[in-house]
Amino acid sequence: MSNKKYRIAIIGCGMICNAAHMPSITELKKKGLAEVVAVADIREQAARETAERWGIPAWYTDPQQMLDEVKPDWVSVCTPNVYHKQWSIAALRAGAHVMCEKPIALKYQDAKEMFEEADKAGKLLWACQSRRWSADMDFAYMAMREGDIGKPYFADISFVRRFGIPTWGFFHMKEHNGGGSFCDLGVHFIDALLWMCGNPRVQAVSGMETDVIAKKKEDVMISIKESGAYIGTFTPRPYDPDEFSVEECAAGSMRLEGNFLVNFKFTWALNQPTAKHFILCGDKGGLDVEQFKLYKNVGRFQAETELKYFDNRPFAGVAFDAHRYMYEHVYNVLEGSEERRVKPEETLNVVAAIEAFYRSAEENREVRTEELGGYLK
């Protein structure tokens, strides 16, 4: 292993850059493994203040100019969703490895083209599915590998925020973000589910979306933490509910290969208590990931076993701790000491689910992934 020091540039200087990416890179910097050489954002204030806050030597309002002049080894793309493809491909063509925030794309063909560009460039393209490093999902994956629930065939997953609409940036604007709660919250849960279960192919999605509560413009007390921003909203773009043009609630079902049914619900706003729900059921038992309980029969008795795990990792309890573990892992993948945890075929499967969901909601019908251009070919 060479222990190369990577020169990193960041495109997009909003919340996720400042709250998750920069602290993660700082940990690599402490070990002499990376440094941020430049940042870019179309908002001059965001780019300049991010550079000043973290002691970064250069900032730009034109990401392409930054790529041309700085020639980084590694680029982290932290823009709104609609621009992920554009800047990931530009960075790959500029000779950089790319970490792109989730979802890397909203359409299967776009994601496929992005990975094809990475292959042409001989570079790594990485989808930041950071929840795979959160303690609950990491340990649930280990429990699934033990095989205690047998072959999974049903799942019930949800992430409900009673009122947690992101009120900064472009999350709520379709022309910039492409979608709302499904591609913000749902992408993490769907990715984790498919990962735990061996990446069964998404065959079809039936879903619907609503935008009722946000459009009412009620002056409701909210917690910025509940909307996903623990820290990092230093230079927020003013929120205007009149600009809200995505879904606040996404619900439906997916059919996976192997006669596997998944019910889902992901909301930024719903008159229901804030809660996460992640249950997997197999022919030998069931696993409640949030409660970390195992449901099995013991002889003639029904039994519930409360599993215990201990998060003794160095960043336990730190905001966006999963990004820090993910960055270290990506560095090790680039150096050849670890196999990549988030594989292209898994990311493509997730993007297929996203595209099928939005088409289903728009067309009011079940959409099969074989209808998507070039799916799994």
C-alpha positions in Angstrom: 0.0 0.0 0.0 1.4 3.4 -1.0 -0.3 5.6 1.5 -0.7 8.2 -1.2 -1.9 11.7 -0.2 -4.9 12.5 -2.3 -5.6 16.1 -3.5 -9.4 16.4 -3.1 -11.8 19.0 -4.6 -15.4 19.5 -3.7 -18.3 20.6 -5.9 -21.2 22.0 -3.9 -20.6 23.8 -0.6 -23.9 23.3 1.1 -24.9 21.4 4.3 -23.7 17.9 3.4 -20.3 19.3 2.3 -19.7 21.2 5.6 -21.4 18.8 7.9 -20.3 15.4 6.6 -17.6 15.6 3.8 -15.2 18.2 5.2 -15.1 16.6 8.7 -14.5 13.2 7.1 -11.6 14.5 4.9 -10.2 16.3 8.0 -9.8 12.9 9.6 -7.8 11.7 6.6 -5.8 14.9 6.6 -4.7 14.3 10.2 -3.2 11.0 9.0 -1.5 12.7 6.1 -3.7 10.9 3.6 -5.7 13.7 2.0 -6.1 17.4 1.7 -8.8 19.6 0.2 -7.2 21.8 -2.4 -10.3 23.6 -3.8 -14.0 24.0 -3.5 -16.6 25.2 -6.0 -20.2 26.4 -5.8 -22.3 28.6 -8.1 -23.1 30.7 -5.0 -20.0 32.8 -4.4 -20.7 33.3 -0.7 -21.0 29.5 0.0 -17.8 28.7 -1.8 -15.8 31.6 -0.2 -17.1 30.9 3.3 -16.5 27.2 3.1 -12.9 27.8 1.9 -12.3 30.3 4.7 -14.0 28.1 7.4 -11.8 25.0 6.6 -8.6 26.8 5.5 -8.9 25.7 1.8 -6.5 27.5 -0.5 -8.8 28.1 -3.5 -12.5 28.5 -4.2 -14.4 28.8 -7.5 -17.9 29.6 -8.8 -17.2 27.6 -11.9 -16.6 23.9 -11.2 -15.2 23.2 -14.6 -12.6 26.0 -14.2 -11.6 24.4 -10.9 -11.2 21.0 -12.5 -9.1 22.4 -15.3 -6.8 24.5 -13.1 -6.5 22.4 -10.0 -6.5 18.9 -11.6 -7.5 17.1 -8.4 -7.0 13.3 -7.7 -10.4 12.9 -6.1 -13.6 14.9 -6.4 -16.6 14.8 -4.0 -19.8 15.9 -5.7 -22.2 17.4 -3.2 -24.5 19.3 -5.5 -28.3 19.0 -5.8 -29.3 15.7 -7.5 -30.0 17.0 -11.0 -26.3 18.0 -11.4 -24.7 14.8 -10.1 -24.3 13.3 -13.5 -22.9 16.4 -15.2 -20.2 17.1 -12.6 -19.4 13.5 -11.9 -18.6 12.8 -15.6 -16.7 16.1 -15.8 -14.6 15.1 -12.9 -14.0 11.6 -14.3 -12.9 13.1 -17.6 -10.6 15.5 -15.7 -8.8 12.4 -14.4 -10.3 12.2 -10.9 -11.9 9.5 -8.8 -15.4 10.6 -7.8 -17.5 10.3 -4.7 -21.0 11.4 -5.5 -23.7 12.0 -3.0 -26.8 9.8 -3.1 -28.7 9.2 -5.3 -26.0 9.4 -8.0 -28.9 9.7 -10.6 -32.6 9.5 -10.8 -32.7 7.5 -14.0 -31.2 4.1 -14.6 -29.6 5.0 -18.0 -27.9 8.1 -16.5 -26.4 6.1 -13.8 -25.3 3.4 -16.3 -23.6 6.1 -18.4 -21.8 7.5 -15.3 -20.3 4.1 -14.5 -19.4 3.6 -18.2 -17.5 6.9 -18.0 -15.7 5.7 -14.9 -14.7 2.5 -16.6 -13.3 4.5 -19.6 -11.3 6.7 -17.4 -10.1 3.9 -15.2 -11.4 5.7 -12.1 -13.6 4.9 -9.2 -17.1 6.3 -9.1 -18.7 5.9 -5.7 -22.3 6.4 -4.6 -22.3 7.9 -1.1 -24.7 5.3 0.5 -23.3 6.2 3.9 -26.1 4.5 5.9 -24.2 1.2 5.3 -21.8 2.4 7.9 -24.4 3.5 10.5 -24.3 1.2 13.5 -27.8 -0.2 13.1 -27.5 -1.1 9.4 -23.9 -2.4 9.8 -24.9 -4.7 12.6 -28.1 -5.8 10.8 -26.0 -6.8 7.8 -23.9 -8.9 10.1 -27.0 -10.5 11.6 -28.4 -11.3 8.1 -25.1 -12.9 7.2 -25.7 -15.3 10.1 -28.8 -16.6 8.3 -31.0 -16.6 11.4 -34.1 -15.4 9.5 -33.5 -17.8 6.6 -34.5 -16.7 3.1 -36.1 -13.2 3.3 -39.3 -12.7 1.4 -41.1 -9.7 3.0 -39.9 -6.3 4.3 -41.6 -3.3 5.8 -39.5 -0.2 5.7 -40.3 3.4 6.5 -38.8 6.7 7.6 -41.5 9.1 8.8 -40.8 12.7 9.7 -43.9 14.4 11.1 -42.7 17.8 10.0 -39.1 17.7 8.8 -39.0 19.4 5.4 -35.5 20.6 4.5 -35.7 24.4 4.6 -32.3 25.2 3.0 -30.7 24.6 -0.4 -32.7 23.2 -3.3 -34.1 20.0 -1.7 -37.7 21.1 -2.3 -37.3 22.2 -6.0 -37.9 19.6 -8.7 -35.9 21.4 -11.3 -32.8 21.2 -9.1 -33.3 18.1 -7.0 -35.6 15.9 -9.2 -37.5 14.5 -6.2 -38.2 14.8 -2.5 -38.5 12.4 0.3 -38.1 9.3 -1.7 -34.7 10.2 -3.2 -33.6 11.9 0.1 -34.7 9.3 2.7 -35.9 6.3 0.8 -32.7 5.8 -1.1 -30.8 5.0 2.1 -33.3 2.4 3.3 -33.8 0.8 -0.1 -30.0 0.6 -0.6 -29.5 -1.0 2.9 -32.3 -3.5 2.3 -31.0 -4.7 -1.0 -27.5 -4.9 0.4 -28.5 -7.0 3.4 -30.5 -9.3 1.2 -27.8 -10.0 -1.5 -29.0 -7.4 -4.0 -32.1 -9.1 -5.4 -33.2 -7.5 -8.6 -35.9 -4.9 -8.4 -38.6 -6.1 -10.7 -41.5 -3.6 -10.3 -42.6 -0.6 -8.2 -46.1 0.7 -7.5 -46.1 4.0 -5.6 -47.8 7.3 -5.1 -46.7 10.7 -3.8 -48.3 13.6 -2.0 -47.5 17.3 -1.4 -50.3 18.3 0.9 -48.8 19.7 4.1 -46.0 21.8 2.6 -48.4 23.6 0.3 -50.5 24.7 3.3 -47.7 27.1 4.4 -48.5 26.7 8.0 -46.1 28.4 10.5 -45.2 25.2 12.3 -42.3 24.9 14.8 -39.7 22.6 13.4 -36.4 21.2 14.4 -33.6 21.6 11.9 -32.2 18.3 13.3 -35.4 16.5 12.3 -35.1 17.8 8.8 -31.7 16.2 8.5 -29.3 19.1 9.2 -27.5 18.4 12.5 -24.9 20.9 11.6 -23.5 22.5 8.4 -26.2 25.0 7.4 -23.8 27.9 7.6 -24.9 29.6 4.4 -28.4 28.4 3.8 -30.4 29.5 0.7 -33.7 31.1 1.9 -36.6 28.7 1.9 -39.8 29.7 0.1 -42.8 27.3 0.3 -44.1 28.7 -3.0 -41.1 26.9 -4.6 -42.0 23.5 -3.2 -42.5 21.2 -6.2 -41.5 17.7 -5.0 -43.1 15.0 -2.9 -43.3 15.3 0.9 -44.6 11.8 1.2 -43.8 8.7 -0.9 -45.5 5.3 -0.3 -46.0 2.1 -2.1 -44.6 -1.4 -2.7 -41.8 -3.1 -4.6 -41.5 -6.6 -6.0 -38.1 -8.1 -6.0 -36.9 -11.2 -7.7 -37.5 -14.4 -5.7 -41.1 -13.6 -4.8 -40.0 -10.8 -2.4 -42.4 -8.1 -1.4 -41.4 -4.7 0.1 -43.8 -2.1 1.6 -42.3 1.4 2.0 -43.2 4.8 3.3 -40.8 7.8 3.3 -42.0 11.3 4.4 -40.8 14.8 5.1 -44.2 15.7 6.5 -47.1 13.5 7.6 -49.5 13.7 10.5 -48.0 10.7 12.1 -45.3 10.3 14.8 -41.7 10.6 13.7 -40.3 7.1 13.5 -38.1 4.7 11.6 -39.3 1.2 10.8 -37.2 -1.6 9.2 -38.4 -5.2 9.5 -37.2 -8.1 7.4 -39.1 -11.4 7.4 -37.8 -14.8 6.3 -38.9 -18.4 6.4 -37.0 -19.0 9.7 -37.6 -15.7 11.5 -37.8 -12.0 11.4 -35.5 -9.1 12.2 -36.6 -5.7 13.5 -33.6 -3.5 12.7 -34.7 -0.5 14.7 -35.5 -2.4 17.8 -32.9 -5.0 17.1 -35.1 -7.9 17.9 -35.1 -11.4 16.4 -38.5 -13.1 16.1 -38.3 -16.9 16.0 -40.0 -20.0 17.3 -38.3 -22.0 19.9 -39.8 -25.5 20.0 -43.6 -24.9 20.4 -43.1 -21.4 21.7 -43.0 -18.1 20.0 -39.9 -16.1 21.1 -38.6 -12.6 20.8 -34.9 -12.1 21.4 -33.4 -8.7 22.0 -30.1 -8.6 20.3 -27.3 -6.4 21.7 -24.6 -4.6 19.8 -22.0 -2.2 21.0 -20.8 0.7 18.9 -17.2 1.0 20.1 -16.1 2.7 16.9 -14.1 6.0 17.2 -16.9 8.3 16.0 -19.8 6.8 17.8 -22.4 9.5 18.6 -20.7 12.1 16.3 -23.0 13.7 13.7 -22.6 12.1 10.3 -20.2 9.5 11.7 -21.0 7.1 8.8 -19.4 9.5 6.3 -16.1 9.3 8.2 -16.0 5.5 8.1 -17.1 5.6 4.4 -14.2 8.0 3.5 -11.7 5.8 5.2 -13.1 2.8 3.4 -12.9 4.6 0.0 -9.3 5.6 0.7 -8.5 1.9 1.4 -10.3 0.8 -1.7 -8.2 3.2 -3.8 -5.1 1.9 -2.1 -6.1 -1.7 -2.8 -6.4 -2.8 0.9 -10.2 -3.3 0.9 -12.9 -4.5 -1.5 -15.5 -1.9 -2.2 -18.6 -2.2 -0.1 -20.9 -0.2 -2.4 -20.7 -1.9 -5.8 -21.9 -0.4 -9.2 -24.5 -3.2 -9.8 -26.0 -2.4 -6.4 -26.2 1.3 -7.1 -27.8 0.6 -10.5 -30.4 -1.5 -8.8 -31.2 1.3 -6.4 -31.5 3.9 -9.2 -33.8 1.5 -11.1 -36.1 1.5 -8.0 -36.0 5.3 -7.9 -36.9 5.8 -11.6 -39.6 3.1 -11.4 -41.1 4.8 -8.4 -41.4 8.3 -9.9 -42.7 6.9 -13.2 -45.3 4.9 -11.2 -46.4 7.9 -9.2 -46.7 10.0 -12.4 -48.5 7.4 -14.5 -50.6 6.0 -11.7 -49.6 2.4 -12.4 -47.1 -0.3 -11.6 -43.9 0.2 -13.5 -41.7 -2.8 -14.3 -37.9 -2.1 -14.4 -37.7 -3.9 -17.7 -39.4 -0.8 -19.1 -36.4 1.3 -18.2 -33.9 1.9 -20.9 -31.0 -0.6 -20.9 -31.9 -2.1 -17.5 -29.4 -4.7 -16.4 -28.1 -5.3 -20.0 
